[in-house]
Amino acid sequence: MFVASIVFSQTSTDPICQEGDCPVEIFNIKLNEPIQPEQYTAERTENFKQAYLVFRAIKAELQTKLDWRDKYDAFQLGGASCLRYYQLESAFGHEFLKNPEFKAFIEKDDPEGAKQMTQNGFRSSRRAANLSIRMDSNCPDQKRTAEKKGGTALSATKNEYQELGYALGYFDKDGNVIKELEQPKEYKPRDRMSKNERVERLNQKVAELPIGPEEQQQLEKAAQDLKTAAPKFEGLKNFVFAFAPLVVAFVPSPLSLLGNVGRATNLLGKLAGTLFKCPPGALLEKAKNLFGKGGKLKEKLQNLVNKSDGLLAKTNVFKKRTEQLDNSFQNSTKALESLRNNLGNLEQQKQDILGKLGDKPKKILEELEKEVAGLESEAVKFKDLLEEEVNKKNQLLEELDDLLKQKDQLEKTLSNLQGENTELEKAANDLQAAADQTQKQIEEAQEKEKELEQKIKKLDEFPSEEVISGNLKICTDELKQILGQLEPAETFQESLNAQYDKVKKRPGRLLEKVKNLKIFQNDLLQGNKGFALAGKALETLGKLSGRTNKVSSVLQLLTGKNTGIGDRLLKIDGSIGQARNLYQNRSGIIDKLKGKAADLLFQKTGIKAQWEKGDCGIDEMNQKVDDFLAKSKVFEEEIDCIDLKDLQKKLQEIKGEQTELAPEIEELEKTLEEAAKEQEQIQQETEALEELAKEQQQLQQQLGDDVNLDPVQPEEWAESFDVKRDYWEAVFHPDDEVVEGYKGRYFQVRLKDADKNVKLLFGPGEYFIERGDFRDTYGSVIGVFVTEALNAMRKADR
């Protein structure tokens, strides 16, 4: 809202339209810049600097004129020159408010002027507005002329008035007046007053100067308000000193978490998109869900980052405002102290002038008017500065209260953000742990799939149906070969058992015969037969007893050997039974292998088809492949007929034992036969000895005791083919005179040229004949001969 509170109704001859109050040189200041530029350039700033320096000199001159100041206070300055004056001062005040470079220049070049720059700009903009309205009514042509000379439309002053008034607190943001505006004072021209009236006016002016107790009280109150607020302000500075580092230290945390979660989420995104031939169950779905959680967590963390950045920005603004408030606090304290000193000086000048005015100083009236004008200018400046400082003080305290409120809010915000950060940090750590675990699981799944792929390739190593059939045929053929070895072994074993059955009881029977023979020989030795042996017969009996003992010892050994052979035959029987069981077992296994082969080939085809389609789970497929490979390994071991080696070995052992045992049985049989013959021979010889003893006894009884019954000595037999005794004669015939027959045996033959039967023919060696046959054939006498001959020949042969 534009407010112009002063309107005067005057004619065109109104003094307000007349020049003279302000110098026309004011138009020499050329300033034609827009009020709201696109940017405050260095050129613009320089133009304002140069214009202000000229304007400041003109204003300083005018401030020394009491009548000019009276008109200024009464809003009575008129003419185009004063309109331009107002317009320029209004523009300088507005530029000071908007352009930092221009403001810095004024504060450095004219510190005192800087203090009143905004206030003076506002006053001039208000006066310009009122003067412009009055000139529009009374002398519009002069106004247009002023605009042409000045080069800037005076309508721009209205905007400056609004913005300057808002900055000084006269208006709110809507343009409404919220602080009392300056009111025009009464004005009476000097040329219409007597000297007494002029002195009276000076007294009145000095008395009305704003440098009295009211201003002193206002000044002290402002200083006391600052002093009272000092502890709060110190607490605020301490808070900023401690709080700002906490915020700075906190800000990177959510940003770091955001980065970590971003990387974990990206990783999970890649993991969720991992390609598998056999998907690892719910693992990819887990990665996908975690990826979604990571996205939501990123949003929360981004929000937290934004809030933490916002808190940092607010903290920085808060810190800057506190620092600015610190400067303002110190400046206001210094300014109030300066105003206190200034007020004392002005009070002293006031008292000095009042003293001079009390002496009715008509002669120095002109001089006093200048002094009053100067004091009035300083007093007005003091008043303006005091109001400005009071206003600053109020703003400073308002700013302090606002910052104290924000302090609590900042602390609460940081506490909330720290709590939120702690929760999100836990969630981020959990997500990272889950991502790491998922990555490890997927990598393990990938490794599993690689291993599975290698296993799948191994499926092709499983032999084809043709190969399996061929191997099974090999196994079958080998079994047939083994059967070809087993059956002969069984047959051979039967023959060995049969052979052994014939001889296994003979050692016992022979031992019984030997036992009886020993008894018989002992009876002969003891003379239990009714006659006693003596001489050569007794010696022969001793030899026969020794031979009998040897036969007994041999039979004892053969009895142990016989038992061992029986045990070994039983063991071989057991081995053959085991071999037969192994054969039947392996034969059944081969039948089972045919079924296993069909199952494995079907399983292999199904696994490969499922793999190619990708219709599989990695764990399930791994289990299937491992199961197949395990079964195929067992199958291949079985089909390789590895177990047939045991059967073959068993048969080889059986064959070896049979081969080793067969000659032992034959040897046992042969040795038993020899022992039986030896026993029989001894039996016969013992009986012959008994018979000879009986016959000798009979012959001695028949022929007398002087009959030579000694046997023929070997030398006699060797030197002659004709041996004679008192009771017998023996003639030898060469072997080549014997017809074909069993040489070395007793039998009846014919000589080639003989005309009679010869009863006995023999050659060197051992001869055996049944006793009854011998008696019936050769008679009792020849028996003695035969006995003697045999004894002699056996001895000679040995």
Phi, psi and omega in degrees: 000125177273126183242123172233105191268000184234121178226126179247133176264110182221166179272175180296342179270006180300136180304341182297339181267354185272145176279165175128330180290322180239147183289142180292344179298348180299333180284351176288343178280108182265112179218106184231061181252143178295150183289327180236085181286163175294324175206153180272096184278165178295326179295316178299313181301317180297321178298318179292322178301309183297319180295320182294320181299319178291316182297320182300321179294318179295318182294320181300322179293317183291328183294343180276353183262114183297317182295322179296320180293323178297316179296321181299316180292331182267007182059036185250001175295133183228178178094160182297327181295317179291327176299318178293323178302308179301316183300316181294315182294324176297318180294320179296318179297319180292319179295321177301323181286327190255328188255107183300323182293319179292321179298316180299322179295314182296316181297329179277315186277329184217073184303318180293319179294327180297327182295329184250006187301310182293316181297314180294324177297318179296316180299316182291324179295324179290316180293323178298320181296314180294317180296322180297320179295317182292322179289328176299326182278328190249327183208069182297330181296320179296324178296315180296322178297319179298319180295322179294317180292319183285329179081004180229131180294133182289346178296337179296336182298330181300316179294321179296319179301314181295312185290320179292320178296323178292321180294326181272357176088015178279330181237154170271184185293342178267359178092007180279142180288125181239355177221141185301135180271160178296135179255142180296142177267162179288141183233134176225124184298145181297323185290355178254006182243147174281172179296323179296321179293323179294321178294318180299318180297321179296317178301316181297317180298316181295321181295329183272357180300138183281059179222038182253199182302325181299315179293324178297316179295318179298319180295314181294322179296317179298317180296319180294321178300319178294320181295319179296324182280348185304313180300320177298318182294320178297320177297321178297316179297319178297321178299312181299319181299323182271327188280318184303315178298327178296318180293316179299320180289331183281323189306317182294337186299305180295329178294319177295317178299320179299317178297316180297314180294323178299314179294318179296319180294317177300318178299315180295325176298316178295318181296320180296333180266009179297133181268133178231145171289316176240100182304137183279061174062229184274008185294316179293323177295323176298314179298321180296314179297318178295325178298318177297317178297321179298321179297316179294322179294324177298318179299316179296317181291323177297320176297320178293320177299316179298318180292323179291322175297320177297319178296319179297317179297316179297321180295318178297317177297317179299316180296317180295317178298321178295316178297317178296320179295323177300312178299315181297320180299313179294318179296318180295319178300314179295319181297318179294322177296319178296318179295325178298315178296317180297320180297321178297317178297317181294322177299318179295316178297322179298315180295322178298314181293319179297326177295318179294320181291334179289342179270013180052061188275073181289332182288329183253025184300316180299318180295318180293323178299321177293319179298316179297319179299316179296317179294322178298317179299316179293323180293317178298317178299316179300315181299315179299316180295322179296314179298321179296317180291320176298317178297317178298317179301314180298316178296321179299316180291323176296317178297320179297313179299318180296318180293324178295322176294317180295327179305311180298320180294321179296316179299317180295318180298315180297318179298317179296317181294322178296319177296316178297321180296321179298315179297314181291329177296318177297315179297321179294317179297318178298318179296317180296317179297317179295321178296316179298316180296316180296319178300315179298318181294319180290320176298320177295321178295320177298317179295321177299318181293322176299313178298321179297319179299319177295322178295319179301320178297327180293342178300326181291344177285343177292129187298156179285173180299321180295317180295317180298316179300319178297316180295319178296324177295320178300315179299317180297317179296319179297321177296322178297319178298317179297320178298324177294337176270327184290315184296315175299324179296320178296318180296315180298322180295323179296320180293320178297318179296319179295316178298319181291323180301330182288330188251347190296337180263350185294320179304323180291315181295317180295319178300322177296319178296316180298321178300314179295322179298318179298320178297318180299312180297322179295324178296319178297317183295322184276354181075025182284356183265002178099002177211163182241142178271147180210158175067228183298324181295319179294322177296317179298320178298322179296320178295318179297323178296320177297318178297322179296319178297320178297315178300321179297318179296317179299317181294325176298315178297317181294330177297315177296318179296323179298317179296316180299318179297321178297316179297319181293323176296321177296320178297318179295322176303317178296318180297320178295322176296318177297318180298319178296320178295317177300318180298313180296322179296314181293327177296320177292323179299319181297320177298320178292324181299326178298319177292318178299319180300316179297317179297316182294319178297320177295317180295319179299314179299318180295318181297314182295321178296316179296321178296315182295324179284340185074014181270071186201159170252142190297318181292317179297315181293320177302316180298317180296314182294316179299319179297317180296313182297321178296314180295320181294324178297314178298318181298314181296324176294319180292317184288339177285000178059035181300323183288341179293339179296323177298318180294317178297319178297318180299317180294322178297319178297317179299313180300316180298317181293320178295316180298322180286326186278327184305308179294331178293321177295317178298317180297319177300315181298316181295315181296320177297321179296317179295319179296322179295318178296316179299318178297317179295319179298314179297319179301314181295314182296323178294317178295321179295322178298318178297315181296317180299317180298319179296314182294319178300320179296320180293315181298318180296324178291325182277315190259346180109163184284343183275001178291131179284111179251012180291145180289159178289137180279154182301326182296324180292320178293323184287331186268349187216148175260006181222113182239133183234149172225179183295334189235005178199167180215138180234131179240133180264144176237139178299159181294327184287355177266003182266132176292167181300141180173192180275100184296138177084013177242165175270122175197167182264125183226177174242138173287164183292319184244018184276152178243014177214164181277134176254131189278335188218133173223134180204161175233179180302140178143188179258139185231144182225142176203148179294143186298318180296318179297319181298316182294315183295328186273315191253347175083173187286325185287312181297335178300323178294319179298312182299318179299314179296314182299314181297315179301316180295314182294319180297320179293317180297318180297323180288000000 
